[in-house]
Amino acid sequence: MMNKIFNLILIGSFSFLFILCLFLFFSDQFNFQCTLSFGLGLGDFILSILLSIYTLILLFIYFVKNRINRNVKIIVLITIVCVITYTILSLTIWRGLEQPWNGSVFIFKE
C-alpha cells in the first residue's frame, strides 16, 4: 500500500513540476500572452533552474524507488510536500517586489 501511494505522489509531483518548469522556461519563446513569475527578476531564472534540478532528482528517485527503505520514502514525501508548497506560495502570495502579488497567478504581457 505504501509503495502505491509513494508511486502516485512521486509521479504526480514529477508531472506537476515538469509542466511548471516547461511553462517557466518556454512561455517567452512561444509568445504566450501570460507568464509565471516568482517576482524576483534574475532570481526567477535561478529558482527555475533549482526547480528543474529538483524535478530531475525526483525522476532519479522514481527509477531507484525499489531500493529505498521506508524511512527514506517518508523523508522524500515530506520534501515533495515542502517543495511544492513553497513553489506555489512563491508564485502567489510570496511573490517578490519586482512583480508583487495582484490576485492572479499569471502575469499578463502588454
N, C-alpha and C positions, 0 to 999 in steps of 0.2 A: 504493500500500500504506500509506504514511504517513497519507494522508487517511482511509482506512477505520479505521485504528487510532485516530486522533485523534477521529473521529466517535463511535466506540464508547465511548471513555473519556469524552468530553465528555457524551454522552447518559447514560451510566451514572452518572457522578458528579453530574450535574444531578438525575437521578431520586432517587438516594440522599439528597442534601442537601435536596431538596424534600420528600420524605417525612419526613425528620428534622425539618425546620422545622415542618411541619404538626403533627407529634406534639408538638414542644416548645411550640408556641403553643396548641394546642387540646385537650390532654389534660385540662386542668381544666374546660373548657367542656362536654365531652361526658361528664364524670363517669366516666372510666376508673378502674379500680382501681389503676393504676400510672402513673408518670410518669417522664420522663427529667430528670436534673438534672446541672448542672456542679458543684453543691455550693458555689456562691458567693453564694447569696441573691439580692440585686438584680443581681449580676453575671451571673446566669443570663439575665436579660432582655437585658442588653447584649450578651452573647455570641450570643444567639438572633437579635438584630437584625443583628449583624455577619455571622452565618451566612446570614441571608436576603439581605442585600446582596450577599454573595459569590455566592449562587445566582442572583440576577438578573444579575450580571456574567457568569456562565457562560452564561446564556440569551442575552445580547447577543453574546458571543463565538461562540455557535453560529450566529447569524444572519449574522455577518460573517466566518465562517471561510474563505471563498474568497478574501478579500482579505489574509489574514495570510500572511506568509512563513514558511519552515521554522524559522528561529531563534526566532521569537515562539511558534510552536506548541510547541516544546520547552520554552520557559520556562513556557507555560501548563500543560503536562503536569506539570512539576516542582512548580508551585504547587498544582495539584489534589492531587497525592500528599501534599504537605506539609500542606495544609489538612485533608484527610480524616484523615490520620494524627493530627494534633493534636486534631481533634474527637473521634475515637474514644478517644484517650488521656485527653482531658479528661472524657469521660463515664464513664470507668472508673477506672484506677489513679491518674490525676492529679486526681481529684475534690477539691474544696475542703473546708474544715474544717466547714462547716455540715452537710453530709451526706457523711461520709467513705466511702470505698470499703469495701463489705461483701461483695464477691464477686458482686454482682448488678448488671447494667446498669440495671434498672428499680428505682425506689423505690416500694414499695407503700404505699398510704394505709391508715390505720387506720379 
